[in-house]
Amino acid sequence: MRNLYKNNILFLAAAMVVFVSSCKKESIEIAEKTQVISDTKGIYMLCEGLMGNGNSSISYYDVATKTTVADYYKQVNNVALGETANDLQQYGSKMYCVVAGIQGSKQSFLDIIDIKTCKSLKRISFNSATDGYIPRFVAFYKDKAYVSRYDGRVSRIDTASMAIDGEIMLSEGLEQLAVSNGKLYVCNSSHPYYQNGAKNKVSVIDLATFTKTKDITVNNNPVRIQAADNGDLFVVCWNDYIINNDPSLDRISSATDTKTASYSYDLGAIAINGSSAYISKDIYSNPDIKALNTVSGALGSSLITDGHSINIIYGLTINPFGKDVMVADANSYNGTAGTAYCIGTDGKVKFSFATGVLPQHAVFNYTYKYE
């Protein structure tokens, strides 16, 4: 009897060890699962609005229901987005909206927004006592957001605390910025309002020390810059209509921080995501969207293959999931609603939806699964 009791105790102890061990194994397996994108649930489209009208907006399209709210930001937050919104980018679970404002008024800020709900989490002011600093674009690196400003500064924002924790002075008229090889590359445009700008430089900032290391000379009036997966950067230089320079697409190596090529392309928008790259060219004479080979710099075939035409190509965004391209059509520039087109990888329009005035950049609201 005593041996039977002893055997039962030993059996229960062994069973408990197996049970606890299996629970630990299951917990480890659950913890090791990663969250991955399963589908695109909705699309936010930033709409710049007409300057001076205060009618910037964020439109939202629900893919499943095929319904659109032209001013979704206002519907959710009960306040207008603001004056001349210029950039909208996703980082983690938030999107960052740069509202530039206009010279002579205190209307400049960065709006940090929850992607799932479009609820504003915080507005960071970019204003002096009498004027706005005119923030333009935002880029990200290692839990920091970097905002370029027309007054010549780049502001660094901690994405956890949502507060500015550093600034660096470059030159007036800063435009788009991009990250490659642990460095930040910032366009110095020749905006006529700012007379002290570098006008034909791309500034290089070492992000480990947050200090400027170099200015790279490019064509006059660099305004857009995107980084490719090979580390090279592509800089869109517009005609500034003052010195009447020829527009171009310039190439920079992040390995040597030198300009390595220049292509005689007249471009409007550029979008690069990994190995996918597209540009809009000849936007006034013969508008088209072409694939860009980021190795050779050559232009490929037209993006749209089903014969559909875009009136005014105002923005391009590549969806990282599936590689569809969102094309923003400004229509007539006259304050009427714009249109957003989703172009599939086969070059055909998958769907379109009406937006606010002057649509330009998209952010994607995803559904997720665990693998």
N, C-alpha and C positions, 0 to 999 in steps of 0.2 A: 504493500500500500504506500509505504514511504517512497519507494522507488518510482511508483506511478505518479505520485504527486510531484516528485523532483523532475521527472521527464516532462510533465505538463508545463511546469514553470520554464524549463529550458526551451520548450517548443514555442510558448508565448513570447519569450524574450527574443528568440530568433525571428519570429513573425514580425515583432515590432521593429526590429532592425531592418528587415526587408521593406516594411511599410514606410518607415522614415526615409530609407534610402531611395525608394521609388518616388516619394514626394519631393525630395531634394532634386532628383533627376528631372522630374516634370517641371519644377520651378526653374531649373537651369535652362531647360529646353524652351520654356515660354520666354524667359529673359533674353535668350539668344535670338529670338525671332526679330526680324527687322520690318519696319513699316515701309511699304513701297506704294507708289502711285498705282491705282487700278483704273482710273478713268478721269476725264475732265468733266467736272460737274457744272461749272459755269465760267463765264468770261467777264472780267471787268475791263472796261475801255475808258481810259482817261481822255477827256475832251477839254481842250484848251480854252474854248470860248473866244469871243471877240474882245480884243483889248479895249479896256475902258468900260465894258458892260458888266463885269463881275459875274459872268455866267459860265465859269468853269464848272465841270460836272464829272461824275463817274457813272457811266452807264453799266448795267449788268444784264447779261443774257443767260437764262437758264437753259442748258442744253436739252434736258429731258422734256421740259414742258414747252420749249420753243417760245418762251415769253421774254419780253424785255422791259426793263424800267429805265427810262432815259436819264433820270437823275436819281439814281439809287442812293448815292451818298446823302443827299438831302432828305430822302424818305426815311433813312435809318437814323440820321443824326439831328434832324430838325433844324439844320442850318445849312446855308449854301457853302459849297467848297471854297469859293473865293475868286480872286482875280488872276487870270493868266497862269493856270496850272501847267507846268512844263515837263514833268517827268513822274512816272509811276513804276516802281520796281519792287519785286518780291524778294524777301530774305527771311528764311525760316517760316514762321507762322504769321508774319506781318508783311504788310506792304507799306512802302514809304512814298508819299506823294509830295513832290516839290511844287509849292505854290509861289511863283516868282513875284507876283504883284507888278506894279509899274513905278517908274521913277517919280519921286515927289510925294509918295504916300506910304503909310505904314501898313502894308498888306502882304508882307513876305513871311513865310513860315514853312516848316516841314511838318506834315501831318502823318503820324504813325497810326496805321489802321489794321485791325484784325481782319485777316483774309476770310475767315469763315462767315463773319457777320457783317463786314464793312463798317463796324463800329469804330469811331475814332478813339484811340487810346490816349494820345497826347499830341498837342500842337507845340512845336518848338519855334519860338519867335526868332526871326532874322531881321529885326528892325532896330534903328536908332531912335532917338527921341523925336526925330522929324522925318525920317525917310526909311525906305526899305533897302536891304543889302542885295536884293534880287538874286536869290539862290536859283540855280539852273538845273543841275543834275545830281544824281546820287549813285554811288558805287559801294561795294562791300568787300571786306577782307577780315577774316578771323574775328567775328563778333563786333566789328566796327563798321559804321557807315560813314562815308566821306561825301560831303556836299560842296560842290563848286559854287562860287558866287561872283556876280559881276563886279563887286567892289574889290576883287583881287584875292580874296581869302578862300582857303579850303578848310571847312570845319569838320572835325572828327567827333562822331557821336557813338557812345557806348550803347549797343543794342539791348543790353539787359536793363540798365538804369534809365535808358532813353533820355540821356543828358549829354550836352556838349562837354567833352573832356580835353579838347585841344584844338588849336588853330594854327595855320601857317599862311604867311603872306607871300603871294606870287606876283601877279600883275593884273591890272584891270581887264575886265571882259572875259572872264573864264567861262568856258562852255563844257562840253561833255568830258567825262573822265572814265578811265578803264584800268583794271588791275591785271598785271601779268608778271610772273616771275618774282613775286614779292614786292613789286613796285607799283606805284600809282602814276598814271600818265594823264596829264591835264592839258586840254586845248586852250591856247591863248588867242582869242579871236581878235578881229579888227573892228569890233562894234563901234560905230561912229560916235556914240554917246560918251565913250571912255577914251580919252586921249593918251593915257599913260600905259596902255597895254602893250604886250610884246608883239602882238599882231601876226607873227609867223613862227611861233614857237610851240613845242609841246614840252611842258615841264615834267621832270622825273622826280618823284618823291620816294625815298627809301622808307617803307612802311615799318621797318623794325625800329628806326630812330625818329621817324616822322620829320625828316629834314630833306630839303631839296638838294639833289646831287648834280643836276644837269638841266640845260635847256637844249632841245634838239630843234634845229632849224628845218622847217617844212615850207610848203607853199603858203602864200598869204591867206589869211582868214580860215584857219582850221576850226571847225565847229563840231564835228562828230568823230568819235573814235571808238573802235570795237576791238577786242582781243580775240584771236583765233586760238584753237587748241594746240597749235604748233609754237605758241609763244609770241608770234608776230602780231603787231598792231596795225590796223588800217585806219587812216585819218582822212576824213572827207573835208576838202578845202573848197569853200564856195567863192565865187566871184563876189567881191565886196562892193562893186559899182562905184568905187571912189578912184582907186588906181586901175580898175578894170582888169584885174589879173585873170588869167585863164584858170578855170576850176580844175581840180585834179583829185585823184585818190593816191595818197602817199603811204608808203609802207615803212614800218620801223621794226627793227630787231630788238627784242627785249634782252637778248644775250649780250649785244654790244652797245645798245642804246644809240644806234645810228640809223639815219634814214637810208634804206637800201634800195628803194625803187619809187618811181612816180608814174602813174598811169593817167593818161589824158581823158578821164571820164568826167562828165558833167552829172553829178549825182545829187539826189535829194536825201533819201533815207538809206540807212544801212542796218542790217541785222545779222549778227553772227552768234550761233550757239553750237559749240563743239565744232564738228566738221561741216555743219550746214551754214551757208552764208548767202545772203541775197542783198541786192542793191536796187534802188529805183533810179533810173537814168533818164536824161532828156525830158524832165518832167513837164516842161512847157511846150516843147516842139513836137516830141513824139514819145509820150510817156510809156515806159515799159519797166517790168521787174525782171531782173536777170539773176541767174545763179552766179556766184563769185567763187572761183577756185582759189582757195587761200594759200595754195602752194605756188602756183604759177602766176596768180594775179589776173588770169584770163577770165573773160565773161563767157558764161555758158548759154544755155537755151532760156527762153522766157519761162517764167514760173507758171503763168496761166495758159493752159492748153485748150480750153473749151470755147475760146472765142470771146469770153467775157472781157469787157473793157472797164477800166477804172477811170473816173473823171479826173480827180486830183489825188495823186498818191501822197498822203500826208504822214504816213507812218507804217513801219513793218515790225512785227513781233513774231519770233519763232516759238512755238509751243515746245518746250523741252520733251514733253511726253507725246510721242507720235510724230513730231516734226511738222505738223500743220503750220501754215503761215497765216497770221491775221494781218489783213491789209486794211488800213484806215483810209477811207475816201472822204475828203473834205467837201466834196461836191462843188459848190460854187463860191466858197469863201464869204458868202454874204449873210451869214448868221442863220441859215437854215440848218436843219438836222443833217448830220453826216450819216455814213453807212460803214459798217464793218463787214468784211468778207472773210470767211474761213476757207483757205485754199488747201486742199489735200495734197498728199505727196504725188498723186497722179495728175496734178495741175488743174483739177476741176473744183468749182465752187461747191463746197459741202453745204454751207448755209450762209445767210447774211442777216443782219439786223440793224435797225435804225438806232442811232446814237444821238448824243448831244452835239453841240456845235464844235467843229474842228477836232474830230477824234484823232488820236495819234499813237498811244501806246497801250498794250494789253497786259493784264496779269491774269493768271489762271487759278481757279478754285478747283482743287482736286478732291476725289474720293480716294481712300487708302485701304490697304489690306495688309495683313501680317504674313510673312513668309519665313 
